[in-house]
């Protein structure tokens, strides 16, 4: 599994209904994409008390060839480049996917946490802690799923929690709304 995300930051006065309409009109395009575990169409909106407006889809790819076809093979990413320019795409080597008690429901919220590994930490020991955190998050009421991965160029882990309601107060991270979930191969994650 490869996790990937790009975040397109938009001006604070940007009409986010444009992005919401884009998701409504184009979201189903990846509902049957071979090699894709899931794509969460994420947004941040100043009207939801976010510091910025942003469109920030998060992907869990099962097949690296499918990721490549999407990003540079002309099978999808070209529309983003045409409409917004070419954003940086963060990638993480997938570590795990945990199903939560609401896996059968449609998620409406997402929380992304980035966790740097200590400079002297053995990755095996550090990721054991991430596995435990992912399991704890997955057990929370309202959780759809939790995915985690590791960026070995930065030695930084990512945790993404999808939920059917907001997130517990006091939990740090970047909060998003989920506009659509394409999950063609989620069962195999």
VODRENNU-62609 format. One line per field, with one value per atom (N, C-alpha, C): residue number from 1; atom name; x, y, z. Coordinates in steps of 0.02 Angstrom, whole numbers, plus 32768, in hexadecimal, padded with zeros to 4 digits. Last residue first. Layout:
<nodes>
k (NUM ...) .
a (CA ...) .
u (X ...) .
v (Y ...) .
w (Z ...) .
</nodes>
This chain:
<nodes>
k (189 189 189 188 188 188 187 187 187 186 186 186 185 185 185 184 184 184 183 183 183 182 182 182 181 181 181 180 180 180 179 179 179 178 178 178 177 177 177 176 176 176 175 175 175 174 174 174 173 173 173 172 172 172 171 171 171 170 170 170 169 169 169 168 168 168 167 167 167 166 166 166 165 165 165 164 164 164 163 163 163 162 162 162 161 161 161 160 160 160 159 159 159 158 158 158 157 157 157 156 156 156 155 155 155 154 154 154 153 153 153 152 152 152 151 151 151 150 150 150 149 149 149 148 148 148 147 147 147 146 146 146 145 145 145 144 144 144 143 143 143 142 142 142 141 141 141 140 140 140 139 139 139 138 138 138 137 137 137 136 136 136 135 135 135 134 134 134 133 133 133 132 132 132 131 131 131 130 130 130 129 129 129 128 128 128 127 127 127 126 126 126 125 125 125 124 124 124 123 123 123 122 122 122 121 121 121 120 120 120 119 119 119 118 118 118 117 117 117 116 116 116 115 115 115 114 114 114 113 113 113 112 112 112 111 111 111 110 110 110 109 109 109 108 108 108 107 107 107 106 106 106 105 105 105 104 104 104 103 103 103 102 102 102 101 101 101 100 100 100 99 99 99 98 98 98 97 97 97 96 96 96 95 95 95 94 94 94 93 93 93 92 92 92 91 91 91 90 90 90 89 89 89 88 88 88 87 87 87 86 86 86 85 85 85 84 84 84 83 83 83 82 82 82 81 81 81 80 80 80 79 79 79 78 78 78 77 77 77 76 76 76 75 75 75 74 74 74 73 73 73 72 72 72 71 71 71 70 70 70 69 69 69 68 68 68 67 67 67 66 66 66 65 65 65 64 64 64 63 63 63 62 62 62 61 61 61 60 60 60 59 59 59 58 58 58 57 57 57 56 56 56 55 55 55 54 54 54 53 53 53 52 52 52 51 51 51 50 50 50 49 49 49 48 48 48 47 47 47 46 46 46 45 45 45 44 44 44 43 43 43 42 42 42 41 41 41 40 40 40 39 39 39 38 38 38 37 37 37 36 36 36 35 35 35 34 34 34 33 33 33 32 32 32 31 31 31 30 30 30 29 29 29 28 28 28 27 27 27 26 26 26 25 25 25 24 24 24 23 23 23 22 22 22 21 21 21 20 20 20 19 19 19 18 18 18 17 17 17 16 16 16 15 15 15 14 14 14 13 13 13 12 12 12 11 11 11 10 10 10 9 9 9 8 8 8 7 7 7 6 6 6 5 5 5 4 4 4 3 3 3 2 2 2 1 1 1) .
a (N CA C N CA C N CA C N CA C N CA C N CA C N CA C N CA C N CA C N CA C N CA C N CA C N CA C N CA C N CA C N CA C N CA C N CA C N CA C N CA C N CA C N CA C N CA C N CA C N CA C N CA C N CA C N CA C N CA C N CA C N CA C N CA C N CA C N CA C N CA C N CA C N CA C N CA C N CA C N CA C N CA C N CA C N CA C N CA C N CA C N CA C N CA C N CA C N CA C N CA C N CA C N CA C N CA C N CA C N CA C N CA C N CA C N CA C N CA C N CA C N CA C N CA C N CA C N CA C N CA C N CA C N CA C N CA C N CA C N CA C N CA C N CA C N CA C N CA C N CA C N CA C N CA C N CA C N CA C N CA C N CA C N CA C N CA C N CA C N CA C N CA C N CA C N CA C N CA C N CA C N CA C N CA C N CA C N CA C N CA C N CA C N CA C N CA C N CA C N CA C N CA C N CA C N CA C N CA C N CA C N CA C N CA C N CA C N CA C N CA C N CA C N CA C N CA C N CA C N CA C N CA C N CA C N CA C N CA C N CA C N CA C N CA C N CA C N CA C N CA C N CA C N CA C N CA C N CA C N CA C N CA C N CA C N CA C N CA C N CA C N CA C N CA C N CA C N CA C N CA C N CA C N CA C N CA C N CA C N CA C N CA C N CA C N CA C N CA C N CA C N CA C N CA C N CA C N CA C N CA C N CA C N CA C N CA C N CA C N CA C N CA C N CA C N CA C N CA C N CA C N CA C N CA C N CA C N CA C N CA C N CA C N CA C N CA C N CA C N CA C N CA C N CA C N CA C N CA C N CA C N CA C N CA C N CA C N CA C N CA C N CA C N CA C N CA C N CA C) .
u (7E87 7EBC 7ECB 7E1D 7E5D 7E96 7DB5 7DAF 7DF1 7DD6 7DE0 7DDF 7DCF 7DF2 7E01 7D7E 7D75 7D97 7D48 7D68 7D64 7D38 7D3D 7D63 7CD8 7D09 7D03 7CC5 7CB4 7CEB 7CE7 7CB2 7C9A 7D11 7D14 7CD9 7D6E 7D2C 7D38 7DF8 7DDB 7D92 7E7D 7E38 7E1C 7F18 7EF5 7EB1 7F37 7F3B 7F16 7F13 7F35 7F35 7E8A 7EB4 7ED1 7E34 7E77 7EA4 7D9F 7DC1 7E06 7D91 7D92 7DB8 7D3F 7D75 7D77 7C9B 7CD9 7D0C 7C68 7C59 7C9B 7C9A 7C56 7C3E 7D46 7D11 7CCE 7DEC 7DAD 7D76 7E8D 7E50 7E14 7F2F 7EF2 7EB7 7FD3 7F98 7F5C 807A 8039 8004 8123 80E8 80AB 81C2 8185 814B 8242 8235 81FA 8251 824C 8248 825B 8288 8288 81FA 823F 8270 8161 818B 81D4 80E6 8126 814A 8039 8072 80AF 7F92 7FD1 8007 7EE3 7F1C 7F5B 7E49 7E88 7EBE 7D96 7DD5 7E10 7D27 7D1E 7D5C 7CF9 7D2F 7D1A 7C94 7C90 7CC6 7CFB 7CB9 7CB8 7D9F 7D75 7D30 7DF0 7DBE 7D8F 7E4A 7E18 7DE0 7E9D 7E71 7E39 7EDD 7EB6 7E85 7F1E 7EEC 7EBF 7F76 7F44 7F0C 7FC5 7F9B 7F65 8005 7FDB 7FAC 804D 801C 7FEB 80A1 8070 803A 80F2 80C8 8092 8131 8107 80D9 8180 8142 8115 81EA 81BF 817D 8226 8209 81D8 824C 8222 8201 82A1 825F 8231 82ED 82EC 82A6 8313 82E5 82EF 8358 837E 8352 82F7 8333 8359 824F 828A 82C8 81E0 8203 8240 8154 819A 81B6 80B6 80DE 8126 8020 8065 808F 7F78 7FAD 7FF0 7EDB 7F1F 7F50 7E37 7E6A 7EAD 7D98 7DDA 7E09 7CE8 7D20 7D61 7C8F 7C83 7CBD 7C7C 7C9F 7C91 7BF3 7C18 7C3A 7C05 7BE4 7C10 7C4E 7C19 7BF5 7CA3 7CC0 7C8A 7C94 7C65 7C7E 7CF9 7CB5 7C82 7D82 7D62 7D1B 7E11 7DC9 7DAD 7EB0 7E85 7E3D 7F3F 7EFA 7ECF 7FEF 7FB5 7F74 8056 8065 802B 808F 8057 806C 80FC 80F6 80C2 80BC 80D2 80CC 80CA 80BE 80DC 8089 80AB 809A 809D 8078 80A2 808B 80B6 808A 8026 8037 806A 8023 803C 804F 7F86 7FCF 7FE3 7EFC 7F1B 7F67 7ED0 7EA5 7EC8 7F38 7F1A 7EF5 7F4E 7F84 7F67 7ED1 7EE8 7F1D 7ED4 7E9F 7EB1 7F3E 7F45 7F10 7F19 7F3A 7F41 7EDD 7EB9 7ED9 7F39 7EF9 7ED9 7FB9 7F81 7F3D 8020 800C 7FCF 803D 8062 8052 7FD3 7FFA 801F 7F97 7F6E 7F98 8002 7FD5 7FAB 8036 805D 8030 7FCF 7FE3 8008 7FD6 7F99 7FA6 8053 8048 8009 8041 806B 8061 7FA9 7FD5 7FFE 7F5F 7F74 7FAA 7F5E 7F66 7F7E 7F00 7F23 7F24 7EFF 7EF8 7F1C 7EAB 7ED9 7ECB 7E9B 7E8A 7EC1 7E7D 7EB6 7EA6 7E65 7E4E 7E88 7E47 7E73 7E4B 7E54 7E2B 7E5B 7E92 7E97 7E5F 7E70 7E9A 7E9E 7DC5 7E08 7E2F 7D42 7D75 7DBB 7CF5 7CF5 7D2A 7D14 7CD1 7CC8 7D8C 7D8E 7D49 7DA4 7D7B 7D7D 7DE8 7DEC 7DCA 7DBD 7DC0 7DCA 7DDA 7DDC 7DDE 7DAA 7DA9 7DA2 7E04 7DD8 7DE0 7E10 7E20 7DEC 7E53 7E21 7E3E 7E99 7E76 7E3F 7EAF 7EA3 7E7C 7EB4 7EF2 7EEA 7E37 7E60 7EA1 7DB3 7DF8 7E1F 7D2D 7D3E 7D87 7D2A 7D06 7D16 7D5E 7D8D 7D6C 7CEF 7D1C 7D4C 7CA4 7C98 7CC7 7CCC 7CE0 7CD9 7C9E 7CD4 7CE7 7C33 7C30 7C63 7C5A 7C19 7C15 7CD5 7CD3 7C92 7CA8 7CD8 7CD6 7C5A 7C3A 7C68 7CC1 7C8C 7C66 7D06 7D26 7CF2 7CA4 7CC3 7CE3 7C8C 7C58 7C71 7CF2 7CFC 7CC4 7D32 7CF0 7CF6 7DB0 7D9F 7D59 7DE5 7DA6 7D8F 7E5D 7E29 7DE6 7E9A 7E92 7E58 7ED1 7EAC 7EA5 7F40 7F29 7F0C 7F36 7F34 7F16 7F92 7F65 7F6C 7F9A 7FAE 7F7B 7FCF 7FA3 7FC3 7FD5 7FE8 7FB6 8012 7FE7 8001 8018 803A 8006 802A 8000 802D) .
v (7F3D 7F61 7F3D 7F03 7EE0 7F03 7F5A 7F19 7EF3 7FC3 7FCB 7F88 7FD6 7F9A 7F9F 804A 800F 7FD0 80C2 808B 804A 816B 8135 80FD 81D8 81A2 8171 8288 8249 8217 82E9 82F7 82B9 82F8 82C8 82D5 837B 835F 832E 8375 837D 8366 83AC 8394 83A5 837B 83A2 8383 8371 835A 8389 8339 8365 8346 8330 8306 8333 8384 837C 834F 832B 8369 8359 82AC 82C0 8301 82E0 82BD 82D5 82C4 82E9 82BF 822F 826A 828F 81C7 81DA 8216 81D0 81C5 81DD 81A0 81B2 81A2 81CD 81B0 81CB 81B0 81CF 81A9 81D2 81AD 81D3 81C8 81E7 81B7 81E0 81B6 81E3 8200 821D 81EE 8206 81DE 81FD 823F 826D 8248 81CF 8207 823B 8175 816A 81A0 818B 81AB 81A3 8113 8130 814D 8106 80F9 811E 80D0 80EF 80DB 80E7 80D0 80F2 80BA 80DD 80BD 80D1 80AD 80DA 8102 80DA 80AF 8122 8118 80EB 812D 8156 814B 810D 810F 813E 80C6 80FD 80FB 8067 8050 8087 80AE 8086 806F 80E3 8110 80E9 806B 8092 80C1 8047 801A 803F 80B4 80A6 807A 80A0 80DC 80D2 8028 802B 8067 8053 801D 801E 80AE 80C7 8092 8059 808A 80A5 8017 7FF0 801E 807A 8068 803B 807C 80B7 80A5 7FFF 8011 804B 8006 7FCF 7FE0 8078 807A 8041 80AF 8077 8077 815A 8122 80ED 81CE 8193 8155 822E 8222 81E2 81F5 8211 8200 8213 81E2 8204 8281 8273 823E 8270 8262 8253 82BA 82AC 82A5 8291 82A0 828C 82C0 82AA 82C0 8292 82B1 8294 82AD 828D 82B5 828B 82B1 8289 8233 8279 82A6 818F 81BE 8206 8126 8157 8188 8081 80C1 80F0 8012 800B 804C 8038 802B 8026 805A 8077 806C 8022 8009 8025 8016 802C 8012 7FC2 7FCF 7FE3 7FFA 7FDF 7FF2 7FDF 7FF8 7FD4 8009 7FE2 8006 8044 8017 7FEC 807C 8068 8037 80FD 80B4 809D 8195 816E 8124 8232 81EA 81CA 82CA 82A6 825C 8327 82EC 82CA 83D0 839D 8364 83F9 83FB 83C5 8453 8412 8415 84AA 84A5 8461 849F 84BE 84C3 8469 8498 84BD 8416 8447 847D 83C5 83EF 8426 8384 83AD 83DE 8340 8370 839F 82E7 831E 8354 827E 82B6 82F2 821E 8240 827F 81D8 81BA 81DC 81F7 8217 81FC 81C5 819F 81BB 81FE 8215 81EE 81D8 8215 822C 8160 8199 81D9 810C 811C 8159 8106 8124 8138 80C2 8105 8128 804A 8072 80BA 801E 802C 8056 8004 803C 804E 7FDD 7FCB 8007 8015 7FCF 7FBD 80B4 808D 8047 8121 80E4 80B8 81D4 8195 815D 826B 823A 81F6 8315 82CD 82A1 83A5 837B 8331 844C 840D 83DE 84CF 84A1 8466 8563 853B 850D 856E 8576 8551 8558 8593 85A1 852D 851B 855B 8544 855A 8541 852D 84F9 8506 8591 8595 855F 8568 859B 85A2 84BD 84F7 8529 8434 845F 84A0 8393 83DC 83FA 82F9 8322 836C 826A 82AE 82DE 81DC 8208 824E 8149 8190 81B6 80A3 80D7 811B 8048 8032 8063 8032 8065 8046 7FD1 7FE0 8014 8015 7FDB 7FF3 8077 8079 803D 8092 8050 804A 8115 80E2 809B 8181 814F 8117 81D0 81BB 8184 8207 81C0 81A6 828F 8260 8217 82EF 82C3 828D 8334 8323 82EF 8344 8326 830E 8385 8343 8320 83FC 83D2 838B 842F 841C 83ED 844A 841A 8402 84AB 846B 8437 850F 84F7 84B3 852D 8508 84EF 857E 8536 850D 8604 85E7 859B 8650 8625 8607 869B 86B3 8689 865D 865A 8674 85FE 863C 8637 8553 8585 85C5 84CF 8505 853C 842F 846D 84A3 83A9 83DA 841A 82FC 833F 836F 825D 8297 82D5 81AC 81E8 8220 810D 8145 8183 806F 80B0 80E5 7FC5 8000 803E) .
w (804E 8072 80B4 8010 800B 8030 801D 803E 803F 7FC8 8010 8034 7F41 7F59 7FA4 7F2E 7F04 7F1E 7F71 7F95 7F6C 7F81 7F4F 7F70 7FD7 7FE1 7FA8 7FE7 7FC5 7FD6 8043 8013 7FEE 80E6 80AF 8081 8130 8120 80E7 81A5 8163 8164 820C 8206 81C1 8243 8211 8205 82F5 82B0 8282 839C 836C 8327 83FD 83D3 839D 8441 845B 8433 8420 8431 844D 83A2 83E9 83F3 830A 832D 8375 82C2 82CD 82F2 826B 8293 829D 8229 8217 8240 81F0 8221 8207 81D4 81B6 81E9 81FA 8217 81F2 81D1 81B8 81D6 81F9 820E 81F2 81C6 81BE 81D7 81FF 81F6 81EB 81C1 81DC 81CC 8183 81BE 81E5 810A 8142 8185 80BE 80AD 80E5 80E8 80FF 80E8 8122 80F0 8106 8142 8157 811B 8176 814A 8163 819B 81AE 817C 81B1 8189 81A3 81F1 81FF 81D3 81E1 81D6 81E9 8229 81EC 81E3 82CD 829F 8265 832C 82F0 82BD 83B9 839B 835F 839D 83B4 8394 8363 8394 83AC 8317 82F4 8324 8379 8353 8331 83A2 83D2 83AE 832B 8348 837A 831D 82EA 8304 8390 838A 8356 836B 83A7 83A5 82FC 82F5 8330 833A 8309 82FF 8385 83A7 8379 831E 834C 8373 82E7 82C4 82EF 8344 833B 8319 8333 8373 836B 82AC 82C3 8305 82A7 8287 829E 8338 8309 82EA 8350 8358 8323 834A 835F 8365 8323 82FA 830B 832F 8350 8328 82AB 82D4 82F2 82A7 8298 82C6 8271 82AC 8298 8245 8230 826E 822F 825F 8240 81F7 81E3 8218 81F6 821F 820A 81AC 81AB 81D8 8197 81B3 81AD 8164 8157 816E 811D 8149 8133 811B 80F3 8121 8165 815B 8131 8183 8151 8141 81EA 81A8 8172 826F 823E 81F7 82BC 82C6 8293 8243 8280 8285 8207 8200 8244 81DA 8210 8202 8183 817B 81AF 8176 818C 8181 812C 8163 8178 8090 80BB 80F0 8081 8078 80AA 8045 807E 806D 7FF3 7FF2 8030 7FB8 7FED 7FE7 7F2E 7F45 7F7A 7F06 7F23 7F3C 7E75 7EBC 7ECF 7DE8 7DFF 7E49 7DCD 7DCC 7DE9 7DC9 7E05 7E02 7D4F 7D73 7DAB 7D20 7CF3 7D1C 7D90 7D77 7D4B 7D96 7DCE 7DB6 7D1B 7D29 7D63 7D2B 7CFA 7D05 7D78 7D99 7D6B 7D18 7D4D 7D68 7CC5 7CD8 7D15 7C99 7C78 7C8C 7CE2 7CA7 7C84 7D59 7D1E 7CDF 7DB5 7DBD 7D7F 7D83 7D97 7D96 7D6B 7D34 7D44 7DEF 7DB9 7D7E 7E30 7E46 7E0F 7DE9 7DE5 7DFC 7E11 7DCA 7DC0 7E9A 7E85 7E3C 7EE1 7EAA 7E94 7F44 7F4E 7F1B 7F8D 7F4F 7F62 7FD7 7FEB 7FAD 7FDB 7FB7 7FDC 7FF3 8012 7FF3 7FBC 7FB7 7FD5 7FE5 7FFA 7FF7 7FD5 7FB9 7FC2 804C 8028 800C 80A9 807C 8056 8153 810A 80E7 81D5 81C7 817D 81F1 81DA 81CD 8212 8241 822F 81A5 81D9 820E 814F 816D 81A3 811D 8151 8172 8103 80F2 812C 80AE 80E9 80D6 806F 8069 80AF 8016 8052 8043 7FE0 7FC5 7FFF 7FEF 8016 7FF9 7F9C 7F96 7FBE 7FAE 7FBA 7FAA 7F59 7F95 7FA6 7EB1 7EE4 7F1E 7E51 7E74 7EAC 7DE9 7DFB 7E1D 7E15 7DFE 7E17 7E2E 7E15 7DFF 7E5B 7E82 7E6C 7E1B 7E33 7E5B 7DFD 7DC6 7DDB 7E61 7E51 7E1B 7E61 7E96 7E84 7E0A 7DF4 7E25 7E46 7DFF 7DEA 7ECC 7EBD 7E74 7EBA 7EDA 7EC8 7E7F 7E5C 7E78 7EE8 7EA9 7E81 7F43 7F55 7F17 7EFA 7F0A 7F1C 7EF6 7EB8 7EC3 7F78 7F55 7F11 7FA3 7FA9 7F8A 7F63 7F66 7F67 7FC5 7F8C 7F97 8029 800D 7FD1 8044 8077 805E 7FB4 7FDB 800D 7FD0 7FAA 7FD4 7FBC 7FE7 7FBC 7F9C 7F76 7FA3 7FC5 7FE1 7FBA 7FA4 7F91 7FAE 7FDA 7FE3 7FC4 7FED 7FC9 7FD7 801B 802B 8006 7FD9 7FD8 7FE8 8000 8000 8000) .
</nodes>
